[in-house]
């Protein structure tokens, strides 16, 4: 058993994201203060960070004018934090929703100043590089220059004859390519990067095809992308969950990958900015592929708790959760080139949380049997890093995130009605 330490103590809620919660130097953990135990109620008004060694708390951003904020993640290369910011001065026709939110960035040496990540243009004519809706869970690429997110579309959220449906998709923002929106709509704003959608969805996927109606729960692949089957390197790629329809008509979640070109400013088979009746189209050079085909398994489809696909640092394996033939949720992996699934864990208990790879790619951390477990990826052997506790105070299913040095795992416990941040440490 490893050592365990409580890091936060204030009698209020703390919510950490399922990835990138540690500062690059490993000294701080960033979080928000949503009131709901599982973070499903988006009502937080502060982004804070806690110093791991001293439990000192700093407020990085406090929202105002009725806006709420949450789901904070660190850049791996700079002292920057990205998070969701909801609408200021909300009203019935302009309040927080999946298609009415944006990503912002705060430089931690300059707290309180939020810089828009993605630009927004809500009325035609739309503009390439801007979005028309809301973004969620912003994850920096390993070099800190790009940010991924999930997206929903505001103009398409109200059903209209002949228009495409508002469906969740995955997009990216290339930082350093600022985009300026018009001021025709009060919800418009500039952005510090050029934003595009990377995935393609359809209203009604053909049964048995690789078409999807939803793309979400994404992850950057590798710190430098991955090697294709022809030994060329794909520098930018994202793994994600896509909803397909089986030949029998059943909806399933499967693993997909989208390769993204270095230049995302060139339109493909439709305008990057979309139209009044169509969502934005991916840039030229994007290639979307299906990785898993699980319809014939005893328990088909990605399963278990809500989780995000996660890649090992080398970009050779993409982790996901499936039920084994005994019905137990286990960790599996698949190559970004596709092929056979590899089962990693063989425990008698379900994987009960989102999971994270260690920085060296040798281990995966997650919550199993009311404990933090760390599994050796090569052998599949799992070690209990914290003692098993009763349900009321067990580690929550939201997150278990390795520190940059791979020696600690951050997670949450609910104590006396408040989520607190804990850290389990290796013996070394």
C-alpha positions as semicolon CSV with decimal commas, in nm:
position;residue;x (nm);y (nm);z (nm)
1;X;0,000;0,000;0,000
2;X;0,128;0,348;-0,086
3;X;0,100;0,667;0,117
4;X;-0,213;0,880;0,087
5;X;-0,254;1,248;0,173
6;X;-0,549;1,486;0,182
7;X;-0,461;1,808;-0,003
8;X;-0,773;2,030;0,032
9;X;-0,959;2,093;0,357
10;X;-1,204;2,380;0,308
11;X;-1,563;2,271;0,369
12;X;-1,683;2,312;0,012
13;X;-1,672;2,111;-0,307
14;X;-1,367;2,055;-0,522
15;X;-1,390;1,901;-0,871
16;X;-1,087;1,794;-1,073
17;X;-1,101;1,701;-1,441
18;X;-1,008;1,354;-1,565
19;X;-0,678;1,467;-1,722
20;X;-0,416;1,744;-1,710
21;X;-0,493;1,871;-1,359
22;X;-0,128;1,900;-1,249
23;X;0,089;2,202;-1,327
24;X;0,389;2,122;-1,549
25;X;0,621;2,133;-1,248
26;X;0,394;1,903;-1,046
27;X;0,354;2,153;-0,762
28;X;-0,011;2,253;-0,815
29;X;-0,346;2,088;-0,887
30;X;-0,619;2,291;-1,059
31;X;-0,990;2,243;-0,986
32;X;-1,330;2,412;-0,989
33;X;-1,594;2,450;-0,720
34;X;-1,913;2,307;-0,874
35;X;-2,152;2,214;-0,595
36;X;-2,264;1,874;-0,721
37;X;-2,070;1,572;-0,593
38;X;-2,020;1,436;-0,946
39;X;-1,988;1,775;-1,113
40;X;-2,304;1,741;-1,320
41;X;-2,445;2,077;-1,206
42;X;-2,255;2,356;-1,380
43;X;-2,279;2,621;-1,108
44;X;-1,919;2,690;-1,008
45;X;-1,792;3,048;-1,007
46;X;-1,418;3,001;-0,939
47;X;-1,119;2,824;-1,085
48;X;-0,863;2,761;-0,814
49;X;-0,541;2,572;-0,763
50;X;-0,393;2,414;-0,454
51;X;-0,025;2,383;-0,375
52;X;0,030;2,013;-0,315
53;X;0,305;2,047;-0,056
54;X;0,140;2,317;0,158
55;X;-0,236;2,305;0,072
56;X;-0,220;2,676;-0,004
57;X;-0,505;2,782;-0,233
58;X;-0,494;3,046;-0,505
59;X;-0,793;3,177;-0,699
60;X;-0,709;3,186;-1,069
61;X;-1,042;3,319;-1,195
62;X;-1,377;3,424;-1,051
63;X;-1,667;3,461;-1,292
64;X;-1,911;3,751;-1,280
65;X;-2,243;3,875;-1,421
66;X;-2,412;3,542;-1,356
67;X;-2,163;3,334;-1,554
68;X;-2,032;3,002;-1,424
69;X;-1,702;2,828;-1,492
70;X;-1,549;2,484;-1,456
71;X;-1,364;2,182;-1,600
72;X;-1,011;2,320;-1,574
73;X;-0,699;2,170;-1,734
74;X;-0,333;2,270;-1,740
75;X;-0,106;2,319;-2,037
76;X;0,178;2,063;-2,021
77;X;0,434;2,323;-2,128
78;X;0,334;2,656;-1,973
79;X;0,172;2,803;-1,663
80;X;-0,166;2,827;-1,837
81;X;-0,506;2,684;-1,749
82;X;-0,798;2,633;-1,987
83;X;-1,160;2,596;-1,873
84;X;-1,525;2,641;-1,970
85;X;-1,689;2,980;-1,920
86;X;-2,066;3,015;-1,949
87;X;-2,259;3,320;-2,071
88;X;-2,250;3,640;-1,871
89;X;-2,586;3,802;-1,794
90;X;-2,778;3,481;-1,879
91;X;-3,141;3,505;-1,986
92;X;-3,400;3,258;-2,112
93;X;-3,275;3,267;-2,470
94;X;-2,906;3,292;-2,375
95;X;-2,809;3,075;-2,082
96;X;-2,560;2,799;-2,014
97;X;-2,595;2,491;-2,233
98;X;-2,378;2,262;-2,442
99;X;-2,405;2,507;-2,733
100;X;-2,378;2,829;-2,527
101;X;-2,034;2,811;-2,364
102;X;-1,677;2,885;-2,462
103;X;-1,321;2,796;-2,377
104;X;-1,094;3,049;-2,210
105;X;-0,734;3,050;-2,088
106;X;-0,583;3,212;-1,781
107;X;-0,209;3,268;-1,741
108;X;-0,160;3,177;-1,376
109;X;0,090;3,462;-1,315
110;X;-0,192;3,695;-1,426
111;X;-0,500;3,560;-1,244
112;X;-0,844;3,697;-1,310
113;X;-0,785;3,771;-1,679
114;X;-0,955;3,519;-1,908
115;X;-0,850;3,515;-2,273
116;X;-1,098;3,364;-2,517
117;X;-0,972;3,041;-2,667
118;X;-1,225;2,980;-2,946
119;X;-1,383;3,267;-3,141
120;X;-1,761;3,264;-3,196
121;X;-1,979;3,393;-3,480
122;X;-2,348;3,316;-3,428
123;X;-2,512;3,487;-3,725
124;X;-2,437;3,470;-4,098
125;X;-2,220;3,533;-4,278
126;X;-2,012;3,289;-4,074
127;X;-1,634;3,313;-4,067
128;X;-1,370;3,042;-4,108
129;X;-1,176;2,988;-3,785
130;X;-1,473;3,079;-3,566
131;X;-1,728;2,844;-3,414
132;X;-2,104;2,884;-3,386
133;X;-2,163;2,708;-3,056
134;X;-2,015;2,576;-2,734
135;X;-1,694;2,390;-2,643
136;X;-1,617;2,156;-2,355
137;X;-1,316;1,991;-2,183
138;X;-1,025;2,170;-2,342
139;X;-0,710;1,956;-2,361
140;X;-0,376;2,092;-2,476
141;X;-0,163;1,889;-2,714
142;X;0,170;1,770;-2,577
143;X;0,354;2,067;-2,729
144;X;0,097;2,311;-2,586
145;X;0,020;2,463;-2,927
146;X;-0,318;2,305;-3,001
147;X;-0,629;2,245;-2,791
148;X;-0,896;1,980;-2,847
149;X;-1,258;2,003;-2,736
150;X;-1,608;1,866;-2,788
151;X;-1,857;2,092;-2,960
152;X;-2,227;2,154;-3,012
153;X;-2,381;2,399;-3,257
154;X;-2,604;2,693;-3,160
155;X;-2,769;2,770;-3,499
156;X;-2,861;2,403;-3,546
157;X;-2,985;2,354;-3,190
158;X;-3,329;2,483;-3,290
159;X;-3,478;2,231;-3,537
160;X;-3,544;2,379;-3,880
161;X;-3,673;2,226;-4,200
162;X;-3,390;2,101;-4,418
163;X;-3,121;2,175;-4,162
164;X;-2,874;1,928;-4,015
165;X;-2,911;1,820;-3,654
166;X;-2,705;1,962;-3,372
167;X;-2,476;1,670;-3,290
168;X;-2,176;1,649;-3,063
169;X;-1,845;1,659;-3,250
170;X;-1,475;1,696;-3,174
171;X;-1,275;2,001;-3,280
172;X;-0,937;2,168;-3,237
173;X;-0,804;2,519;-3,189
174;X;-0,459;2,613;-3,320
175;X;-0,323;2,869;-3,076
176;X;-0,141;3,178;-3,197
177;X;-0,368;3,226;-3,499
178;X;-0,605;3,486;-3,358
179;X;-0,948;3,523;-3,517
180;X;-1,166;3,833;-3,497
181;X;-1,544;3,793;-3,505
182;X;-1,802;4,051;-3,598
183;X;-2,021;4,224;-3,342
184;X;-2,351;4,153;-3,515
185;X;-2,463;3,921;-3,234
186;X;-2,413;3,988;-2,860
187;X;-2,282;3,633;-2,817
188;X;-1,999;3,682;-3,067
189;X;-1,640;3,719;-2,950
190;X;-1,282;3,703;-3,076
191;X;-1,056;3,407;-3,013
192;X;-0,685;3,351;-2,959
193;X;-0,676;3,058;-3,201
194;X;-0,815;2,925;-3,529
195;X;-1,087;2,669;-3,452
196;X;-1,232;2,394;-3,671
197;X;-1,431;2,076;-3,633
198;X;-1,230;1,759;-3,698
199;X;-1,498;1,489;-3,698
200;X;-1,794;1,406;-3,919
201;X;-2,135;1,290;-3,800
202;X;-2,460;1,208;-3,979
203;X;-2,821;1,217;-3,867
204;X;-2,891;0,847;-3,926
205;X;-2,586;0,621;-3,958
206;X;-2,635;0,331;-4,198
207;X;-2,661;0,006;-3,998
208;X;-2,334;-0,181;-4,013
209;X;-2,139;0,115;-4,151
210;X;-1,865;0,329;-3,996
211;X;-2,091;0,636;-3,995
212;X;-2,151;0,793;-3,655
213;X;-2,413;1,019;-3,500
214;X;-2,194;1,143;-3,216
215;X;-1,822;1,204;-3,154
216;X;-1,694;1,275;-2,803
217;X;-1,468;1,166;-2,513
218;X;-1,153;1,238;-2,712
219;X;-0,777;1,229;-2,651
220;X;-0,465;1,341;-2,833
221;X;-0,267;1,042;-2,959
222;X;0,093;1,032;-2,837
223;X;0,320;1,319;-2,747
224;X;0,433;1,327;-3,110
225;X;0,141;1,154;-3,277
226;X;0,183;0,796;-3,398
227;X;0,353;0,584;-3,662
228;X;0,125;0,468;-3,941
229;X;0,145;0,119;-4,087
230;X;0,374;0,256;-4,362
231;X;0,614;0,395;-4,094
232;X;0,530;0,759;-4,171
233;X;0,446;0,973;-3,869
234;X;0,105;1,131;-3,821
235;X;0,184;1,430;-3,601
236;X;-0,170;1,536;-3,509
237;X;-0,438;1,279;-3,436
238;X;-0,723;1,239;-3,192
239;X;-0,891;0,922;-3,066
240;X;-1,257;0,948;-2,972
241;X;-1,575;0,755;-2,907
242;X;-1,822;0,740;-3,194
243;X;-2,180;0,617;-3,184
244;X;-2,252;0,364;-3,459
245;X;-2,553;0,150;-3,549
246;X;-2,505;-0,227;-3,577
247;X;-2,656;-0,434;-3,861
248;X;-2,927;-0,529;-3,612
249;X;-3,009;-0,163;-3,549
250;X;-2,849;-0,133;-3,203
251;X;-2,654;0,181;-3,110
252;X;-2,302;0,119;-2,981
253;X;-2,000;0,326;-2,883
254;X;-1,683;0,232;-3,069
255;X;-1,330;0,376;-3,081
256;X;-1,235;0,600;-3,373
257;X;-0,938;0,811;-3,475
258;X;-0,915;1,123;-3,687
259;X;-0,586;1,226;-3,847
260;X;-0,554;1,605;-3,866
261;X;-0,335;1,803;-4,109
262;X;-0,087;2,061;-3,985
263;X;-0,269;2,330;-4,185
264;X;-0,634;2,337;-4,082
265;X;-0,720;2,659;-4,265
266;X;-0,793;2,491;-4,600
267;X;-1,153;2,382;-4,656
268;X;-1,233;2,026;-4,752
269;X;-1,567;1,915;-4,896
270;X;-1,755;2,205;-4,737
271;X;-1,697;2,539;-4,567
272;X;-1,498;2,527;-4,245
273;X;-1,749;2,772;-4,094
274;X;-2,062;2,587;-4,201
275;X;-2,382;2,743;-4,331
276;X;-2,722;2,828;-4,186
277;X;-2,835;2,469;-4,248
278;X;-2,512;2,271;-4,218
279;X;-2,255;2,235;-3,943
280;X;-1,890;2,331;-3,995
281;X;-1,694;2,084;-4,208
282;X;-1,348;1,945;-4,126
283;X;-1,046;2,085;-4,309
284;X;-0,892;1,926;-4,612
285;X;-0,672;1,630;-4,521
286;X;-0,864;1,503;-4,218
287;X;-0,913;1,126;-4,223
288;X;-1,164;0,964;-3,986
289;X;-1,127;0,590;-3,923
290;X;-1,292;0,330;-3,705
291;X;-1,065;0,130;-3,474
292;X;-1,291;-0,121;-3,294
293;X;-1,562;-0,358;-3,409
294;X;-1,723;-0,511;-3,102
295;X;-2,075;-0,600;-3,219
296;X;-1,997;-0,973;-3,210
297;X;-1,862;-0,971;-2,855
298;X;-2,074;-1,115;-2,573
299;X;-2,094;-0,762;-2,433
300;X;-2,055;-0,529;-2,732
301;X;-1,963;-0,163;-2,725
302;X;-1,746;0,054;-2,504
303;X;-1,881;0,020;-2,151
304;X;-1,849;0,110;-1,786
305;X;-1,831;0,458;-1,634
306;X;-1,810;0,764;-1,853
307;X;-1,453;0,771;-1,969
308;X;-1,235;0,940;-2,226
309;X;-1,014;0,740;-2,457
310;X;-0,652;0,791;-2,358
311;X;-0,332;0,730;-2,551
312;X;0,001;0,619;-2,415
313;X;0,276;0,880;-2,464
314;X;0,441;0,689;-2,750
315;X;0,116;0,679;-2,945
316;X;0,119;0,300;-2,979
317;X;-0,186;0,214;-2,768
318;X;-0,525;0,376;-2,708
319;X;-0,691;0,277;-2,383
320;X;-1,065;0,212;-2,351
321;X;-1,311;0,022;-2,135
322;X;-1,507;-0,290;-2,234
323;X;-1,683;-0,571;-2,050
324;X;-1,507;-0,907;-2,065
325;X;-1,702;-1,227;-2,124
326;X;-1,780;-1,238;-1,753
327;X;-1,943;-0,895;-1,768
328;X;-1,668;-0,718;-1,572
329;X;-1,550;-0,379;-1,700
330;X;-1,180;-0,406;-1,783
331;X;-0,912;-0,191;-1,943
332;X;-0,829;-0,276;-2,303
333;X;-0,617;-0,110;-2,568
334;X;-0,603;-0,092;-2,946
335;X;-0,341;0,041;-3,186
336;X;-0,419;0,374;-3,359
337;X;-0,375;0,170;-3,678
338;X;-0,655;-0,063;-3,572
339;X;-0,627;-0,440;-3,529
340;X;-0,685;-0,672;-3,236
341;X;-0,790;-0,552;-2,895
342;X;-0,550;-0,620;-2,608
343;X;-0,692;-0,681;-2,261
344;X;-0,481;-0,509;-1,997
345;X;-0,658;-0,575;-1,665
346;X;-0,802;-0,906;-1,547
347;X;-0,942;-0,807;-1,208
348;X;-1,258;-0,947;-1,046
349;X;-1,392;-0,592;-0,997
350;X;-1,515;-0,336;-1,247
351;X;-1,301;-0,043;-1,350
352;X;-1,511;0,231;-1,190
353;X;-1,363;0,556;-1,318
354;X;-1,194;0,743;-1,597
355;X;-0,828;0,640;-1,621
356;X;-0,488;0,792;-1,698
357;X;-0,154;0,668;-1,832
358;X;0,166;0,743;-1,645
359;X;0,406;0,983;-1,820
360;X;0,638;0,695;-1,914
361;X;0,349;0,489;-2,051
362;X;0,421;0,195;-1,822
363;X;0,122;0,224;-1,589
364;X;-0,246;0,315;-1,584
365;X;-0,429;0,457;-1,281
366;X;-0,802;0,422;-1,216
367;X;-1,053;0,353;-0,940
368;X;-1,135;-0,013;-0,874
369;X;-1,310;-0,168;-0,574
370;X;-1,327;0,161;-0,380
371;X;-0,951;0,210;-0,410
372;X;-0,698;0,377;-0,633
373;X;-0,538;0,102;-0,843
374;X;-0,229;0,126;-1,061
375;X;-0,183;-0,139;-1,330
376;X;0,140;-0,236;-1,500
377;X;0,054;-0,212;-1,870
378;X;0,292;-0,485;-1,987
379;X;0,203;-0,753;-1,731
380;X;-0,153;-0,651;-1,642
381;X;-0,072;-0,680;-1,273
382;X;-0,270;-0,433;-1,063
383;X;-0,163;-0,286;-0,731
384;X;-0,394;-0,126;-0,477
385;X;-0,244;0,214;-0,392
386;X;-0,503;0,305;-0,127
387;X;-0,691;0,098;0,125
388;X;-1,042;-0,006;0,037
389;X;-1,298;0,226;0,201
390;X;-1,675;0,220;0,234
391;X;-1,888;0,362;-0,047
392;X;-1,957;0,694;0,127
393;X;-1,590;0,796;0,132
394;X;-1,452;0,589;-0,155
395;X;-1,254;0,757;-0,433
396;X;-1,501;0,913;-0,675
397;X;-1,533;0,788;-1,036
398;X;-1,444;1,127;-1,184
399;X;-1,068;1,110;-1,210
400;X;-0,736;0,950;-1,116
401;X;-0,457;1,153;-1,274
402;X;-0,082;1,090;-1,263
403;X;0,156;1,371;-1,172
404;X;0,418;1,478;-1,430
405;X;0,686;1,271;-1,256
406;X;0,462;0,962;-1,246
407;X;0,501;0,916;-0,871
408;X;0,164;1,048;-0,753
409;X;-0,203;1,012;-0,847
410;X;-0,464;1,283;-0,778
411;X;-0,826;1,188;-0,711
412;X;-1,132;1,289;-0,508
413;X;-1,308;1,164;-0,199
414;X;-1,634;1,296;-0,058
415;X;-1,592;1,365;0,314
416;X;-1,883;1,497;0,520
417;X;-2,064;1,611;0,207
418;X;-1,768;1,787;0,040
419;X;-1,535;1,661;-0,231
420;X;-1,173;1,686;-0,124
421;X;-0,861;1,637;-0,333
422;X;-0,631;1,353;-0,229
423;X;-0,296;1,235;-0,359
424;X;-0,161;0,879;-0,340
425;X;0,216;0,849;-0,372
426;X;0,450;0,571;-0,475
427;X;0,702;0,441;-0,226
428;X;1,001;0,557;-0,430
